[in-house]
Amino acid sequence: MKAVGSYLFEYALIAAVMLISVLGFWDIYFGAESHAQPHHHLHVVTAFAWMFLLLFQLTLIQRGSYATHRRVGLVVLVAAPILVATTAMLSVHSAHRGLVSGDGDFLIVQNVMGTLELALLIGLAFVLKKQRKLHAAFLLSTTVLFMGIALFFALITFVPQFKIEGPETFYRFQTAAMTGQAIVLGVGLVFFVKDMRNGWPFLLAASFFLLNELIRSSLSQFSLMNPLTQFVGSLSQPLTFIGTFALMLVLLAATALPIASRPRVG
């Protein structure tokens, strides 16, 4: 059985992401103009359920309970599609709200790409399930995505230098985003340096925020932000959830569940 210290960085990451997520949602639930909606509740429940599941799995590994870890892994096969499907549905909801308000959706690229990147990290975790350390790294690196988004909202809520106080301070959105990206990249780099062979998924997850910013800049340059928002916002939220869930469930089942060997003919 390995000591807790062997996974100190991983425990610290999950704990930090949970704390930052609470701060990120603070204004929505406890701010002066709090207006928590059902989709916020759904996002909070699924995100924290996922993080607690990762924490439980990490604890099982730390204790050497590998058989239980594998059984609990079957729960991940359902929890992961729910998480990705919820994220996809929220992306549609956010884009639709931007269309209705006429203000657009400044998080459209982050929402859409974040959903795809979350699915990619989880998918790779199961494709590489036989490489245990990489499998664990990919699953734990999903928390880096949560960290980056939560950091943005935590900064503009609690740090005076990033608070929006009127149109003349809208530039602080960009400043907060860049600061969050720098912090997340630092976290990814720490895990990469800690274990270059198996820690690169953390750096990959952290680099997604820079990739998303490049995509956003390119779409803005060619005036494609509004068409993207219109397309995503026009999708059905229930069908998006069902379709994404079904697709992720099939893909994960195909990679994670054992396939019965066929008898040879002749």
Phi, psi and omega per residue, in radians:
M1 nan 2.303 -3.098
K2 -1.492 2.622 3.127
A3 -1.268 2.739 3.123
V4 -1.031 -0.596 -3.117
G5 -1.026 -0.418 3.132
S6 -1.140 -0.421 -3.115
Y7 -2.099 0.471 -3.092
L8 -1.043 -0.748 -3.128
F9 -1.121 -0.710 -3.119
E10 -1.182 -0.752 3.080
Y11 -1.080 -0.752 -3.127
A12 -1.106 -0.668 3.133
L13 -1.096 -0.868 -3.113
I14 -1.093 -0.750 3.135
A15 -1.098 -0.736 -3.131
A16 -1.132 -0.735 -3.135
V17 -1.146 -0.671 3.091
M18 -1.083 -0.793 -3.136
L19 -1.118 -0.806 -3.135
I20 -1.120 -0.614 3.114
S21 -1.139 -0.700 3.074
V22 -1.050 -0.779 3.127
L23 -1.141 -0.645 3.139
G24 -1.138 -0.605 3.140
F25 -1.602 -0.051 -3.010
W26 -0.997 -0.847 -3.053
D27 -1.125 -0.585 -3.132
I28 -1.190 -0.634 -3.070
Y29 -1.717 -0.582 -3.005
F30 -2.216 0.068 -3.137
G31 -1.255 3.003 -3.129
A32 -1.057 -0.551 3.127
E33 -2.088 0.790 -3.119
S34 -1.051 2.401 -3.103
H35 -2.608 0.945 -3.125
A36 -1.058 2.315 -3.133
Q37 -1.991 2.909 3.141
P38 -0.928 -0.656 -3.118
H39 -1.202 -0.476 3.050
H40 -1.190 -0.772 3.117
H41 -1.026 -0.768 -3.122
L42 -1.080 -0.763 -3.123
H43 -1.123 -0.758 3.135
V44 -1.082 -0.825 -3.090
V45 -1.092 -0.845 -3.085
T46 -1.191 -0.706 -3.119
A47 -1.152 -0.807 -3.115
F48 -1.268 -0.584 3.069
A49 -1.077 -0.706 3.113
W50 -1.116 -0.778 -3.120
M51 -1.174 -0.670 3.084
F52 -1.166 -0.604 3.091
L53 -1.144 -0.758 3.080
L54 -1.095 -0.703 3.123
L55 -1.101 -0.728 3.130
F56 -1.142 -0.759 3.118
Q57 -1.109 -0.704 3.109
L58 -1.097 -0.702 3.126
T59 -1.142 -0.670 3.104
L60 -1.106 -0.709 3.108
I61 -1.148 -0.756 -3.141
Q62 -1.045 -0.591 3.141
R63 -1.496 -0.124 -3.116
G64 1.405 0.294 -3.131
S65 -1.545 1.191 -3.018
Y66 -1.230 -0.583 3.125
A67 -1.138 -0.765 3.096
T68 -1.155 -0.666 3.109
H69 -1.020 -0.734 3.141
R70 -1.188 -0.668 3.119
R71 -1.171 -0.731 3.101
V72 -1.143 -0.471 3.099
G73 -1.022 -0.459 3.090
L74 -1.163 -0.520 3.068
V75 -1.152 -0.642 3.132
V76 -1.068 -0.578 3.140
L77 -1.057 -0.469 3.099
V78 -1.700 -0.701 -3.108
A79 -1.108 -0.681 -3.119
A80 -1.128 -0.839 3.069
P81 -1.045 -0.644 3.100
I82 -1.110 -0.759 -3.136
L83 -1.077 -0.852 -3.118
V84 -1.164 -0.717 -3.139
A85 -1.114 -0.697 3.104
T86 -1.116 -0.744 3.124
T87 -1.110 -0.712 3.107
A88 -1.113 -0.770 -3.136
M89 -1.115 -0.685 3.119
L90 -1.169 -0.555 3.075
S91 -1.115 -0.733 3.095
V92 -1.137 -0.753 3.135
H93 -1.056 -0.796 -3.128
S94 -1.101 -0.755 3.133
A95 -1.146 -0.716 3.132
H96 -1.111 -0.726 3.117
R97 -1.102 -0.660 3.099
G98 -1.139 -0.639 3.107
L99 -1.183 -0.780 -3.104
V100 -1.129 -0.719 -3.120
S101 -1.314 -0.403 -3.089
G102 1.445 0.030 -3.116
D103 -1.599 -0.131 -3.069
G104 1.329 -3.078 -3.116
D105 -2.262 1.760 -3.076
F106 -1.243 -0.184 3.101
L107 -1.804 0.221 -3.036
I108 -1.021 -0.776 -3.113
V109 -1.185 -0.797 3.135
Q110 -1.079 -0.699 -3.127
N111 -1.158 -0.856 -3.094
V112 -1.184 -0.885 -3.123
M113 -1.170 -0.647 3.108
G114 -1.059 -0.663 3.088
T115 -1.119 -0.817 -3.140
L116 -1.134 -0.684 -3.117
E117 -1.228 -0.654 3.059
L118 -1.070 -0.789 3.110
A119 -1.100 -0.679 3.137
L120 -1.110 -0.805 -3.128
L121 -1.083 -0.764 3.140
I122 -1.187 -0.716 3.120
G123 -1.074 -0.783 3.120
L124 -1.126 -0.578 3.111
A125 -1.033 -0.674 -3.114
F126 -1.503 -0.499 3.032
V127 -1.102 -0.644 -3.107
L128 -1.802 0.539 -3.047
K129 -1.096 -0.439 -3.134
K130 -1.316 -0.345 3.040
Q131 -1.658 1.570 -2.909
R132 -0.969 -0.753 -3.087
K133 -1.193 -0.695 3.091
L134 -1.191 -0.709 3.095
H135 -0.977 -0.840 3.138
A136 -1.154 -0.699 -3.114
A137 -1.098 -0.740 3.136
F138 -1.122 -0.753 3.129
L139 -1.138 -0.797 -3.133
L140 -1.194 -0.482 -3.128
S141 -1.205 -0.263 3.070
T142 -1.104 -0.483 3.123
T143 -1.187 -0.400 3.106
V144 -1.153 -0.630 3.073
L145 -1.107 -0.762 3.101
F146 -1.079 -0.710 -3.117
M147 -1.053 -0.815 -3.088
G148 -1.057 -0.768 -3.124
I149 -1.224 -0.777 -3.134
A150 -1.125 -0.636 3.124
L151 -1.044 -0.726 -3.136
F152 -0.999 -0.876 -3.102
F153 -1.246 -0.586 3.104
A154 -1.141 -0.698 -3.126
L155 -1.138 -0.814 -3.098
I156 -1.291 -0.207 3.123
T157 -1.625 -0.717 -2.965
F158 -1.950 -0.373 -3.083
V159 -1.723 2.040 -3.058
P160 -0.937 -0.644 -3.099
Q161 -1.158 -0.269 -3.100
F162 -1.962 -0.071 -3.100
K163 -1.213 2.466 3.123
I164 -1.572 2.079 -3.075
E165 -2.078 0.270 -3.136
G166 2.586 3.015 -3.113
P167 -0.950 -0.574 -3.089
E168 -1.246 -0.182 -3.136
T169 -1.964 0.233 3.131
F170 -1.068 -0.424 3.134
Y171 -1.070 -0.333 -3.120
R172 -1.201 -0.383 3.024
F173 -1.002 -0.834 -3.135
Q174 -1.150 -0.698 3.130
T175 -1.116 -0.738 3.115
A176 -1.125 -0.716 3.136
A177 -1.102 -0.765 -3.138
M178 -1.156 -0.677 3.115
T179 -1.132 -0.770 3.098
G180 -1.071 -0.723 3.121
Q181 -1.080 -0.720 -3.136
A182 -1.117 -0.730 3.134
I183 -1.138 -0.780 -3.124
V184 -1.123 -0.707 3.086
L185 -1.087 -0.657 3.078
G186 -1.082 -0.733 3.103
V187 -1.104 -0.803 3.123
G188 -1.059 -0.675 -3.142
L189 -1.163 -0.663 3.120
V190 -1.055 -0.809 -3.132
F191 -1.211 -0.553 3.101
F192 -1.199 -0.793 3.129
V193 -1.145 -0.624 3.141
K194 -1.066 -0.660 -3.136
D195 -2.666 1.546 -3.046
M196 -1.111 -0.485 -3.098
R197 -1.312 -0.649 -3.055
N198 -2.114 -0.037 -3.093
G199 -1.677 -0.028 -3.089
W200 -1.133 -0.425 3.067
P201 -1.031 -0.534 3.101
F202 -1.158 -0.715 3.118
L203 -1.204 -0.635 3.088
L204 -1.075 -0.835 -3.138
A205 -1.072 -0.711 -3.141
A206 -1.152 -0.622 -3.106
S207 -1.263 -0.277 3.132
F208 -1.039 -0.559 -3.110
F209 -1.175 -0.647 3.055
L210 -1.180 -0.711 3.103
L211 -1.057 -0.776 -3.132
N212 -1.104 -0.633 3.115
E213 -1.183 -0.668 3.079
L214 -1.124 -0.710 3.102
I215 -1.124 -0.756 3.133
R216 -1.060 -0.768 -3.138
S217 -1.113 -0.703 -3.139
S218 -1.163 -0.756 3.121
L219 -1.124 -0.671 3.111
S220 -1.147 -0.693 -3.121
Q221 -1.080 -0.619 -3.117
F222 -1.774 0.285 3.075
S223 0.973 0.777 -3.112
L224 -1.903 0.039 -3.140
M225 -1.151 -0.791 -3.135
N226 -1.128 -0.795 3.077
P227 -1.028 -0.669 3.104
L228 -1.133 -0.775 3.129
T229 -1.089 -0.731 3.136
Q230 -1.116 -0.730 -3.132
F231 -1.145 -0.883 -3.110
V232 -1.144 -0.732 -3.115
G233 -1.179 -0.347 -3.129
S234 -1.504 -0.150 -3.125
L235 -1.288 2.708 3.089
S236 -1.378 2.213 -3.134
Q237 -1.138 -0.818 3.115
P238 -1.082 -0.748 -3.127
L239 -1.192 -0.600 3.078
T240 -1.089 -0.771 3.115
F241 -1.094 -0.855 -3.088
I242 -1.124 -0.800 -3.116
G243 -1.126 -0.766 3.133
T244 -1.146 -0.754 3.125
F245 -1.049 -0.834 -3.101
A246 -1.093 -0.761 -3.113
L247 -1.127 -0.805 3.139
M248 -1.140 -0.694 -3.139
L249 -1.096 -0.764 3.137
V250 -1.128 -0.792 -3.105
L251 -1.138 -0.748 -3.141
L252 -1.220 -0.683 3.116
A253 -1.096 -0.654 -3.124
A254 -1.170 -0.508 -3.107
T255 -1.690 -0.466 -3.018
A256 -1.703 -0.599 -3.071
L257 -1.448 2.454 3.124
P258 -1.169 2.496 3.118
I259 -1.772 2.213 -3.136
A260 -1.107 2.319 3.136
S261 -1.224 2.404 -3.138
R262 -1.538 2.465 3.101
P263 -1.196 2.457 3.110
R264 -1.249 2.535 3.105
V265 -1.762 2.265 3.102
G266 1.426 nan nan
